[in-house]
């Protein structure tokens, strides 16, 4: 009887191990198959343009059948950087307020509101940005900046634009920043709560103010987690599609001002994939391949940071 129970237990363990191993392996297989598929479909574009030349080519012409990644790639990088510059201080302020300052009865309400932002579909952000935020920016921010900073020498042209409508790389950065704030704030909040109370209480006992405790105790202790959250948010910003396609303008021309419409890799994929054939289709697969690799590298960096922080703590 004991042997029978032991055999049943061993069989159950073996089945459990196989199922978990299969699930884990399936994830790796899917990722590898996606990489192979994207690269295979990109081969005609690589053969025609060359990978390096494709990266630095600015022209995007249907008539000439010439496509370059420079403007979509630069648009993706600029909107992501702009979004992070706007989102990081706001998100950290939210996390600090929730963990260190917020009254207990408001803490769950604000936390739920932040998490709700992450649950809103991106297409809703895009519609709100197009019909509400873009006209608001055109009528207020763009006019104010153009009539002040835009009159300065050298940097002035960067804040002057001949395009109307409010859809621009600046609007896209704002919408994207709102979308990544919940990710940074949630990770920073969870990281701040892991700061040992004894460290904060010791600082208060020595006469430190609330700001000094946050500045010299909480932030240094949570530095690795916050950095990982920012990098993960950067990966989210790089891959955003529908919201950006609504508010960036989808223009392949040169970028002379922050208020000019522009393009990103994701907006190009969303707008042109359905009608693309031949070289153009292969080009879009190559753009998708580049974006996939960029996101993979971003998340790998976040993983390295988190492991380094864990090893330092140990």
MARPA-627032 format. One record per residue (C-alpha): residue number from 1; x, y negated, z. Coordinates in steps of 0.001 Angstrom, whole numbers. Layout:
BEGIN
 pos      xx      yy      zz
 NUM       X       Y       Z
...
REM end
This chain:
BEGIN
 pos      xx      yy      zz
   1       0       0       0
   2    2824   -2357     913
   3    4625   -1580   -2322
   4    1433   -2264   -4279
   5     967   -5654   -2621
   6    4628   -6446   -3174
   7    4338   -5555   -6878
   8    1211   -7707   -7222
   9    3011  -10609   -5555
  10    6027  -10207   -7821
  11    3759  -10074  -10875
  12    1953  -13246   -9780
  13    5262  -15018   -9244
  14    6516  -13903  -12627
  15    3356  -15117  -14372
  16    3525  -18427  -12497
  17    7175  -18946  -13431
  18    6462  -18111  -17070
  19    3522  -20544  -17293
  20    5450  -23411  -15704
  21    8490  -22704  -17878
  22    6276  -22579  -20966
  23    4646  -25911  -20088
  24    8029  -27560  -19520
  25    9522  -26080  -22669
  26    6494  -27127  -24708
  27    7172  -30761  -23848
  28   10740  -30481  -25113
  29    9601  -28686  -28262
  30    7045  -31407  -29016
  31    9634  -34160  -28604
  32   12168  -32382  -30797
  33    9541  -31651  -33453
  34    8529  -35319  -33499
  35   12140  -36406  -33975
  36   12675  -33893  -36772
  37    9414  -34835  -38479
  38   10088  -38580  -38340
  39   13655  -38166  -39565
  40   12651  -35814  -42384
  41   10015  -38236  -43653
  42   12582  -41059  -43407
  43   15197  -39412  -45628
  44   14012  -41010  -48933
  45   14244  -44501  -47391
  46   17670  -43767  -45898
  47   18922  -42482  -49235
  48   17637  -45539  -51091
  49   18600  -48341  -48689
  50   21177  -46809  -46367
  51   20545  -46832  -42638
  52   22808  -49769  -41746
  53   21729  -51858  -44742
  54   18112  -51136  -43910
  55   18597  -52471  -40373
  56   20063  -55786  -41590
  57   17902  -56349  -44681
  58   15496  -59266  -44225
  59   13412  -58872  -47363
  60   10076  -57047  -47328
  61    8646  -57056  -50837
  62    5957  -54782  -52242
  63    6598  -55997  -55806
  64   10338  -55288  -55670
  65    9874  -52138  -53604
  66   12457  -53441  -51140
  67   11899  -53084  -47416
  68   14149  -54147  -44568
  69   13878  -53607  -40834
  70   15560  -56798  -39664
  71   12443  -58899  -39148
  72   10192  -56188  -37677
  73   13035  -55062  -35417
  74   13960  -58579  -34318
  75   10293  -59382  -33718
  76    9975  -56311  -31508
  77   13049  -57289  -29504
  78   12042  -60959  -29163
  79    8487  -60246  -28025
  80    9724  -57666  -25521
  81   12344  -60029  -24090
  82    9840  -62887  -23949
  83    7281  -60675  -22236
  84    9786  -59504  -19624
  85   10984  -63052  -18911
  86    7395  -64049  -18194
  87    6334  -60863  -16412
  88    9259  -60130  -14074
  89    8945  -63121  -11703
  90    5142  -62844  -11599
  91    5202  -59086  -11000
  92    7844  -59329   -8272
  93    5895  -62139   -6637
  94    2782  -59961   -6634
  95    4670  -57022   -5152
  96    6272  -59178   -2442
  97    2932  -60736   -1551
  98    1185  -57367   -1289
  99    3870  -55724     855
 100    5107  -58602    3026
 101    2540  -61401    3189
 102    -925  -60253    2144
 103   -3539  -59723    4925
 104   -4507  -56097    5335
 105   -8100  -56590    4199
 106   -6928  -58051     850
 107   -4138  -55574     149
 108   -6275  -52823   -1389
 109   -8355  -55312   -3370
 110   -5333  -56938   -5011
 111   -3637  -53583   -5594
 112   -6768  -52250   -7307
 113   -7019  -55372   -9460
 114   -3412  -54951  -10603
 115   -3991  -51298  -11425
 116   -7127  -52255  -13348
 117   -5005  -54411  -15659
 118   -3031  -51296  -16596
 119   -6256  -49406  -17379
 120   -7641  -51976  -19835
 121   -7300  -50710  -23452
 122   -4749  -52614  -25504
 123   -7292  -53457  -28206
 124   -9245  -55479  -25630
 125   -6102  -57429  -24811
 126   -5681  -58047  -28530
 127   -9248  -59288  -29008
 128   -8998  -61543  -25960
 129   -5660  -62868  -27167
 130   -6947  -63569  -30672
 131  -10263  -65223  -29834
 132   -9485  -66864  -26482
 133   -5774  -67222  -25767
 134   -4545  -68131  -29261
 135   -6931  -71128  -29731
 136   -6136  -72257  -26182
 137   -2390  -72182  -26844
 138   -2790  -74001  -30154
 139   -4897  -76766  -28620
 140   -2860  -77275  -25453
 141     598  -75717  -25148
 142    1624  -75968  -28812
 143     526  -79587  -29153
 144    2117  -80645  -25871
 145    5421  -78911  -26565
 146    5559  -80110  -30180
 147    5041  -83735  -29145
 148    7720  -83585  -26415
 149   10422  -80936  -26693
 150    9754  -80677  -30428
 151   11072  -84233  -30920
 152   14493  -83436  -29470
 153   17458  -83019  -31832
 154   18888  -79592  -32614
 155   16395  -77543  -30557
 156   13322  -79531  -31587
 157   12516  -77495  -34743
 158   12237  -74363  -32592
 159    9099  -75871  -31041
 160    7538  -77307  -34196
 161    5374  -75171  -36470
 162    3414  -75767  -39648
 163    1138  -72821  -38932
 164   -2240  -73184  -37262
 165   -4433  -70681  -35481
 166   -2323  -70000  -32400
 167   -1222  -66521  -33501
 168    2519  -66489  -33023
 169    5425  -64718  -31412
 170    4851  -66893  -28331
 171    1224  -65783  -27990
 172    2252  -62173  -28501
 173    4836  -62471  -25718
 174    2225  -63838  -23309
 175    -267  -61061  -24065
 176    2465  -58462  -23780
 177    3653  -59899  -20465
 178     151  -59548  -19016
 179     117  -55923  -20148
 180    3449  -54994  -18503
 181    2936  -56897  -15239
 182    1009  -53972  -13636
 183    3848  -51527  -14337
 184    6555  -53706  -12804
 185    4357  -54783   -9887
 186    3236  -51245   -9029
 187    6739  -49769   -9098
 188    8198  -52732   -7185
 189    5417  -52487   -4576
 190    6063  -48776   -4012
 191    9800  -49428   -3810
 192    9425  -52307   -1342
 193    7317  -50154     992
 194   10224  -47699    1271
 195   12427  -50303    2952
 196   12971  -49064    6553
 197   11038  -51144    9063
 198   13996  -51095   11429
 199   16048  -53139    8959
 200   13355  -55795    8613
 201   12641  -55875   12356
 202   16362  -56276   13072
 203   16531  -59216   10675
 204   13489  -60838   12275
 205   15056  -60264   15690
 206   18137  -62194   14587
 207   15942  -65133   13597
 208   15569  -64513    9849
 209   12631  -66066    8051
 210   10200  -64169    5835
 211   12040  -65355    2719
 212   15421  -64348    4141
 213   14145  -60870    4971
 214   12825  -60453    1431
 215   15946  -61986    -139
 216   18619  -60203    1885
 217   16919  -56993    3060
 218   13986  -55903     874
 219   15279  -56864   -2577
 220   18831  -55436   -2179
 221   17479  -52204    -709
 222   14939  -51846   -3539
 223   17184  -53081   -6338
 224   17507  -49777   -8156
 225   13793  -49034   -8122
 226   12929  -52525   -9337
 227   15451  -52275  -12160
 228   14032  -48902  -13196
 229   10525  -50362  -13215
 230   11645  -53245  -15416
 231   13282  -50877  -17881
 232   10180  -48679  -18007
 233    8088  -51803  -18629
 234   10489  -52710  -21441
 235    9795  -49336  -23023
 236    6071  -50038  -22722
 237    6558  -53441  -24357
 238    8580  -52002  -27229
 239    5844  -49533  -28124
 240    2732  -51695  -27805
 241     734  -51746  -31047
 242   -2844  -52966  -31276
 243   -2624  -56015  -29013
 244     470  -57247  -30849
 245   -1072  -56602  -34252
 246   -3948  -58926  -33325
 247   -1973  -61917  -32052
 248    1439  -62018  -33741
 249     254  -62994  -37233
 250    1922  -60131  -39174
 251    4056  -62377  -41405
 252    7291  -61124  -42968
 253    8693  -64616  -43540
 254   11523  -66292  -41634
 255   11059  -67236  -37990
 256   11797  -70936  -37433
 257    9745  -71643  -34312
 258    8345  -69817  -31302
 259    4914  -70882  -32598
 260    5382  -69219  -36003
 261    3566  -65986  -36844
 262    5950  -63075  -37226
 263    5945  -59286  -37241
 264    7049  -56280  -35194
 265    7628  -52625  -35939
 266    4353  -51610  -34336
 267    2308  -54265  -36141
 268    3815  -53202  -39478
 269    2934  -49574  -38775
 270    -609  -50455  -37732
 271   -1343  -52700  -40699
 272     391  -50945  -43589
 273     433  -47229  -42850
 274   -2979  -46388  -44323
 275   -2186  -47807  -47772
 276    1517  -46969  -47921
 277    2879  -44565  -50542
 278    6290  -43588  -51836
 279    9208  -45639  -50594
 280    7025  -47824  -48413
 281    5630  -44797  -46585
 282    9105  -43404  -46007
 283   10195  -46826  -44765
 284    7409  -46853  -42202
 285    8490  -43430  -40964
 286   12020  -44774  -40633
 287   10737  -47724  -38591
 288    8816  -45287  -36385
 289   11979  -43204  -35993
 290   13962  -46283  -34913
 291   11260  -47233  -32418
 292   11160  -43700  -31027
 293   14918  -43689  -30486
 294   14776  -47155  -28876
 295   12128  -46006  -26404
 296   14045  -42806  -25687
 297   17209  -44795  -24900
 298   15255  -47229  -22723
 299   13721  -44473  -20610
 300   17075  -42661  -20402
 301   18653  -45819  -18972
 302   15843  -46044  -16403
 303   16480  -42419  -15410
 304   20218  -43061  -15021
 305   19519  -46081  -12811
 306   17141  -44135  -10592
 307   19606  -41265  -10171
 308   22446  -43675   -9434
 309   20338  -45375   -6793
 310   19441  -42017   -5207
 311   23094  -40928   -5124
 312   24114  -44237   -3516
 313   21450  -43806    -831
 314   22666  -40294    -110
REM end
